[in-house]
Amino acid sequence: MGFKVTIVVLVLAVAVVYFTKYKHNTVDPVILNSSYDYVILGAGSAGCVLANRLSENPESTVLIIEAGGSEDGNFNISTPFLAGSTQLSNEDWKFRTEPQKKACLAMHERRSYWPRGRVLGGTSNLNYMQYIRGSRHDYDGWAREGCTGWSYRDVLPYFIKSEDMQIPELQKSDYHGIGGYLSISDGTATPLSKKVYARAMEELGHPTTDCNGKSQIGYCPTQETVKNGERCSTVKAFLRPAMGRKNLHVSTNSHVTKIIIKDKKAIGVSFVRNNRKHVIMANKEVIVSAGAVSSPQILMLSGIGPQEHLKSKGIPVIVDLPVGQNLQDHIMTILDFHDNTTSVTTIEKLMSPISIFQYLAFKSGIMSKTHLEGTSFITDDENLPPHLQFNFFSAMFPAKFVDTYIKTFNLDHKLTEGKARELQRHEDRKIGKFLAYPILLHPKSKGTIRLRSRDPFDPPLIDPNYLDHPDDAKILLKGVRKVLKLSDTKAFQSIGASPQDPLEAYAPFCDNFTEDSDEYWICRIKYYTLTAYHSTSTCRMGTKDDPTAVVDPELRVKGIENLRVVDASVMRDVPSGNTNAPTIMIAEKAADMIRNIDSVKSIRERIGQLL
């Protein structure tokens, strides 16, 4: 009886928190102005940063337009452990790729789900909150290829500017900042991170490091964009603190249909809000910050893109540019490890009254961490960017969640029964289970974003073209072999951790190959090709005469005045690691470019000796 009373009390507590905190205000002004100095299309990881920084100047008027609504309507968004549940929610565009020819063969229709945020804060509300900047060699490579001003020396101050580092041992590091808008916290959730993952990687020659510090290479305890136990998305970190400014307006549930261009000059934007068409003029600039999928879509709908493709959709061509080309994404495959400990987090631990109360009352405990609690970067040459990343996930879900698992990855429903039996065995035997997955950081395969039609409400055609280049599967195979070596380490053996690849759950498609052969694992990679959600480079940055570039190093669209793109789509190439932190950096730097100021001079002087 007492237990039931406890549950009732907890449910009431959740209800109170939900309705008092997550249903609190409207963000839209009653009446929009007819024009603004800056009109930002997309309130995602980049857009929220731009809105804050550009509106710091009280003389400038700023409008940010978002297709989705407020993040406050979904309690799961703010709770780190529930990150996975945000996929396929109302705050997700729910994109799917085109059928893949050489990858994703175990997915329904060979399509991969591509979660993208349709909400204030964009995909920073759907991701797993990993704060990874990438390799210094990434940015130095951009600079060598003509992207002046984007070397590691140039971008590091902007990473530091955003930060409010909460990890004590990193607060005094010259590579980190304190007092910025973006809170970064320690993601360690279980004893496995330091006692097993870190020690095992060290045995293989990869010491523990700060992967956002002097060297990225090695094992890195997770740094998460979390503040006081809650997700620190860009809407919470940057946009909401600026909403009180009279010169900043936010328009939600507003679907952009077209950029208005006259005499090759962006002068405004058309969008639909509450079933009504609105036209807002831009006095200075239109800034496209809708992400690597939607930014190219908006440009192409506006007549900026590949000439033949636009003509085929009946869209008048204003500028012929390679918009939507060069699509890059990180891919991975998952390996299961069984162990004889009770260290991993289970649904029983998560849903215990103590765990729920601990989170609601103190924003601490199991629910305050993502449990994606360690990452490693591997390279064959210290003078080059790493080619592989490993992630470790220390949580296990019950058999009754198998439908959610299948749906999240869009797996073929033929796998449902086998996966359910495998999960049930874990429960019956009280076996622990954690996940390790190698990630291909620099794919040679490139894809495209194309228009399905000239209708702006039609989702675009997304073709990542995974594993088209044969080297990609070979490099990912090296990653698999490296992960499998972990089972030979004393650290893994101390908890009886061993890799598992149950045929009924994972490999019924590849059972004609010899177990553990290279041919088997290549087959496995081709069937279980999973996106790491890091799409970039579809409006690529480059020099004026670079035929692959859409924007110049100032992020201005070539051939069009007063139009910029500021988000992950401008990345020269996908960086070595998660893309949220680099996207925020790009927006910080772009804001200085637009305002023609240097907000990081003091930081640059402080770190001058480092580089």
N, C-alpha and C positions, 0 to 999 in steps of 0.2 A: 504493500500500500504506500509506504513511504517513498519508494522509488517512483511510483506513478505520480505522486504529488510533486516530486522534484522535476519530473519531465514537464508537467503542466506549468510549473513556475518558470522553467526555462523557455518554454514556448511563448508564454506571455512576455517574458523579457525580450525575446527576439522580436516579437511584434511591436513592442514599445520602441525598441531601437530602430526598427525598420521605418515605422511611420513618423517618428520624430526626426530622424536624421536623413533618411533617404527619400523623403517626399517633401522637401522643404521650400523650394522656391522655383520661380520661373526665371529664365536668363534672358529672354527676349525683350527688347524695348517694345513699347506699345506701337510706336510709329518709327519706321526707319527713315533716315535722311534720304534725300534724292541723290546725294553724292558723298563720297568720302575721299580723303587723300589716298588711303591704301585699302584695297579690297582683297581679303585673303580667302582663297577657296579651299576649305578643309580645315577643321579644328582638330588635327591629329598631333602626332609627336612633334612635327615642325610648326604647324600652324599656331598652336597654343603658345609656343615660345615667341614666335614673331609678333603675335597680338600683344603680348606683354611688353616686349622690348620696343616696338614701334610706338606704342601708346605711352611710353615713358616720357615722350616729348609732348607736353600738353598742347602744343600748337598744331599737332597732327591729329587728324580724325581717322579712326580705324574701324572697319567692319570685317568681322570674320563670319563666314557662312559655312554651316555644317548640315549635311544631309540627315544625320541622325538627331537624337534627342539628348537629354541629360543623362550622365552616368549615374546619377543618384537613384534612378529607378531600378537598379539591379544590385541587390546586397552582395551577390557573389563577386562582383567586380572588385570591391574593396578588400576582399578576404584573400590573402596570398595563396593559401592551400587550395582554394576553389578556382584557381586560374583556368583549369581545363574546362570547367562548366560554362565559361563565357563563350566558348565556341558553339556555333549554331544557335545562339541566343538572339533576341531581338536586336541586340547591339552589334551583330555580325552581318556583313554583306552576304555571307554564305556563298562565296564564289566557288566554282569548281573549274578545274582545268579542262582543256580538250583531252580526248583519249590519247594516251601516250603510246608510242610505238615500241619503245625499248625499255620502259620502266613502268612502275606502278601496276604491274601485271596482276597483282593480287587484289587490286581495288575494284570496286563495282564500276563496270564500264571502262576500266583502266584510267579513271579520273582521280585526281587528288583534290581533297578539300583545301581551299586556301582561305583561312580565316583572315578577315580584314575588318577593322573597327568602323562601325557606322554609328558614331556616338561622340559626344564631346570628349576629347582625349584620344580619339581614334584607336589605333592598334595598341597604344600604350595601356589600354584598358583590357586587352585580350592576351597580351604576351605573358611570359613567365618571369618578367621583371629582372632578367639578368643584365647586369651593368658590365658590358665589355666594350672597350674602345676600338679594338683592332690593333694591328701591328704598326709600329713606326714605319716599317718598310712599305706598307700599303700607301700611306700618304706621300712618302718620298717618291714612290713610283708614279703617283698621279702628277706630282710636280715635274718629274723628268719627262713625262709625256705631254707637257705643255700647260698643265693646270697651275699656272703661277699663283702663288699665295696659298697653296694647299699642302705644303710639305708638313712633316710632323712638327717641325719647329713653329710653323704658322698656326697649326690647329690645336696643339696642346693647351695653350692658354684658354681657349674656348671650352675645352673639356673641364678644365679646372674652375673656370668662372661659374659654371652651372652648379657645381657640387656643394652639398652640405654633408661631408663625410661623417658618419656616425660610428665607424669602427675605430676604437681607441688607438690601436697600434698603427693605423694609417693616417690619423689626423695630423701628425707632425711631418708626414712625407711631403717633400717638395712637389711630388707628382699629383697631389690631391688638394682640394679646396674645402674651406669651411665657410658657411654663411650664405651659400648659393640657394637657389630655389629647390634643387633636386636632392632629396635625401637618399643616402646610400647606406644600407645596413648589412650586417653580417647575416648570411643566409644559412649558417650551420644549424641543422635541425636534429641530427641524430649523432651518436658516437661514431658512426661509420665514416664520417667525413675525415676526421683527423686520425682515428685509430686504424682505419682500414684503407680508404682510398688514397690518402696522402702517403702513408707508409708504403703501400704497394707501388705507387708511381715512383717513389724515391728508389725502391729496389730496382726498378727498370731504368734508373738513371735520370729521372725527371724530378728535381727538387721542388719543394713548395715555394711559391713566389707570389708576388702581387702582379697579376697579369695586366694590370693597368699602371704599372710602375716602370722601373728601368728596363726590365725585360719581360716580354709576354710569355716566354717559353718555360714550361713546367706545369706543376699542379697548382691550381688557384682555388682556395676556399671561396665560395660564392659571395659575390657582392650584389645585393639586390636593391632595386629602387622601391624601398619600403620605408615608411615613416610611422613610428609608434605602432607597429603591427599591422598597418594598412598599406595597400598599394599606393605608391606615390606616382600616379600617372601624370602626364603633362597638363591635364586639365586641373588637377589638384595642385600641382607644383607651380604652374605658371599662369594659367588663365584665371582661375577663381580669385587669386590675390589681386588681380588687375581689374576685376569686373566692376569695382566701385568707381573707376575713372569715368568721368563724363564723356571723354573723347573716344571711348571704346564701346562699340555695340556688338552683340552676339545674336546671330539669327540661326536658330535651330530648325530641324525638319524642313530644310531648304535645299532642294535638289538643283544643282547648277546644270543648266542646259547648254550654255554657250558663252564664250567670251566675245564681247562686241569689239570688232576691229574695223577701224576706218583709216584708209590710206596707210596701211601697215603700221598702225598704232593702236594699242589696246586702250579703249576709252571707257569700258564698263563691262557689266556681266548681266546675263539673264538667268533667272532661277524661278522655280515653282515652289511656293510655300502656301500651305492651307488651300490647295487646289486653285491658287491664283498665280498668274505670271507677274513677276516683279523685274524691273530693270533698274539697276543702280549704277551710277557713273563713278569712274575713278579719276580723281583730279591728278594723281601722280603715277600710281602703278596698280596693276592687277598682279597678284602673286598667287601662283598655283601651288598648293601644298596638300594635294589630295592623295599622295602616295604613289608607289611604283605601278599600281594598276590603274587607278582612276585619273591621275594627272595626265598620262598619255591619252586616255579616253577623252578627257575634256578638250585637250589641244586638238585632237583629230576632229572632234565634232565641230570645232571652231575653224576648221580649214587649214590647220597646221599639221603636216604629217607627210607620209609617203604619197607621192602624187597619184600613182596608179591605184593604190588602195582607196584613197578618198574619192577618186573618180568613179570607182566601182560601186560606191555607196551613194553616189549622187550628191557629193559634198563639194562645193566650189573650192578650189585649191588657192590658198593665199600664199603659203610658203611651203616649198617641197623640202621637208626635213625628215631624218630617220627616226621619227617619234615611234615609240613602241618596239624598236629594235633593241638588241643587246640585253634582253631580259636575263638576269642571273639570279640564282637562288641556291642556298645551301641545302643539301640532301643528306639523309642519314638512314641507318637501319638499326633496329633495336636488338640487343642481346640480353637475355634473362640470366640472372645468377641466383641460385638457391643457396641459402646458408642455414646454419643451425642456431642462430641467435634470434632474439625477439627485438632487435634494434629497429627494424623498419617500421614505419607507421602503417597501421591497418585501419580499416573503417571502424572497427570496434574502439580503437583508441581515439579516433577522431570524434566519434559520436558519443563518447562517454560524457556523463553530466559534468564531470570535473573539467574536461577539455572545453566544452561549450561555455561553461561559466567563466573559465579562465580567459577565454577570448572576449566574451561580451563585457566582462567587468574590467579586465586589465589589458586587453589587446595583446596577450602573450600566449605562449604555449604552442601546441601543434599547428593551429590554424593560422598563426602569424608568420609562417615560413612556407615557401613554395615546395621545399624538399628536393628541389633541383639543386643539390648542395655542394657540388664540386665540378670543376671543369679543368681540362688539361689541353695544352697546345704543344704540338709535336712538329719538329722541323728536321730536315736533313742538313740544313745549312743555316747557320746563325745570321748570315747576311741576306737571307731571303725570308719572306713571310712564312709562317707555319702553313703546312698543307693539310693538317688534320686537327680536329678538336674532339675531345671526348667529354661527354657529360654523364653524370651519375644521378640517378633518381631513386630516393630511398622511401618508397611507399608502395603498398600493395593493395589491390582492390579485390573484392569478393566476386564469386562466380555470378551473383545476381546482377552485377554491373556489366556483364559481357555485351549486352546490346548497346550500351553507351560506348564501350570500347570500340566495337565494330563500327558504330555510326560516326564516332569522332574521326577515325582514320579512313572512313568510306571503304572499309574492307568488304570483300566479297562475302555474302551471307553464307556461303558454303563453309566458312571457317567458324561460324558461331558455335556449333556443337563441340568441335574440338577444343576451341579456346575455353569454353565453359568447363569442360572436363579437366583441362589443365589447371584452371584457377581453383576448381573444387578440390583437387588433390592437395594443393597448398593448404587449404583450410582443414582438410581431414587429417593431414600429417603434421599440422602446426609448423610448416616449413616457412622460413623467411624468404623473401624474394626482393631483390632490387634490380634496377636496370642500368645498363651501361650502353651508350651508343656513340659510335664514331660518326663524325660529321665531315663531309668533304667541303673544304673551305674555298677552293678556287677552281670551280668547274670549268672545263674547256667547252662544254656544251652551252649554247646560248639559245634563248627562246624569243618569243614575241608577244606583244599585246596588240590585238586588232579589234576593230569595231565589228559587232555582230550586224548592226544596221545603223542608220542615221538617227534612230530613236534614242534619245539620251537616257531613257529608262530601261533600255535593254542592257543586260550585263555584257561586258566585253568578252572577246575570245582570248583566253589565257592559254598559251602553249609554252611551257617551260622547256620542252624538248629535252627532258632529262635523259642522261646517259647516251646521248647521240654520239658523243666522242668516246671511243673505246677506252681512253686513258682514265676517264672518270671512274668507271667500275674498278679498274685496276688499283687506283689509289685508295678507293674506299675499301677494297679487299685488304690492302696493307693495314688499314685502320682496324678491320675486323681481327686480323692476325695479332695485332698489338694488344687489343682488348682481351683476346683469348689467353695471351701470355700472363695476364694478371692472375689467373688461377694457379700459376706456378710460384707465385710469390709467397713468402712466409706470412705476410699480412692477410692474404686471402685464405690461406690454408688454416690460419688460426681460428677462423670462424666457419670452416668447412665450406667456403664459397666456391662453387663450381659452375661453369657455364652450361646452360641448358638450351636445347633447340628441339623441343618436342615436335615430332613430325605431325601429329594430328592438329596441333595448334598453329604451327608456323610453316611447315614445309611440305605439305602434300603435293605441291606442284613440282618439287625438285627431288622427289624420292627415287628418281631413276639415276641419280648421280651418287658416287661413292661418298659416304658420310665424311664430312670434314675435309673433303678435297677442295682445291681451288675452284673447280668447276661447279661444285655444289654451292659454295658461298657466292660466286658470281651470279648463279641462278637466284639464290636467296635475295641478293641485293636488287636484282631486276624486278623481282616480285614484290618485295617489301621496301620500296623506295618511298621514304617519308620526307615531306618538306619540313625544314626547320623554321619556316615562316619568315625568311629573310630575303624577300624579293627586292631587287634594286636595278638601277642603271638603265631604265627605259627612256630617260630624257638625258642622256649622257653628257657630261661636261667635257669640254675640249677646246682646242684652239679654233680660231676663226676659220681656218682652212681644213680642219679635220672633218672628213666626210662622215664619220661615225657620231659626231657631236650634235646635240640639239641646243645646248646652252654654252655660253662662253664661261671663263673662270669667274666672272662676276654674276653668273647664274642667269644672265639675260638671254632670252630666246633669240636665236640668230634670225635677223631679218625683220623683227617686230620690235617697235619701240614700246617702252613702258610695260613690258611683260617679263616676268621672271618665273622660274620654277625653283622651289625651295623644299626639298624633301629627299627621301632615299632614291628617288628616280634619277637624281643628278649625279650620283656617285659614279666615278670613272669606272670602277669595278667593285664588286662586292668585297667588303673588308674581311679581315680574318677574325670572325666572331660575330656575336649578335649585333643587330643593326640599330637598336633604339638609341643607344648613347651616341653613335656617329650622326644619326639624324638630328638629334638635339644640338650637337655641336655645329652642324651645317646651318641650322636656323640661327644660332647665336652669332655665327660669323656673318651670315647674310644680313642680319639686322644692322650690324656695324657698317657693312657695305652700303646698304640702302640709306642709312642716316649719315654716311660719310664721317664716322667717328671711330676712335680707337678706344674701346672700353677695357681693353686688356693690357694696356701699356705697362701698368705696374706689375701684373703677373708675368709678363714677358721679361721684364727686367729682373724679377726675382728668380726666375728659372733659367736665366741666361747661361749660368755656369754648368747647368745639367747637360746641355746639348752642345 
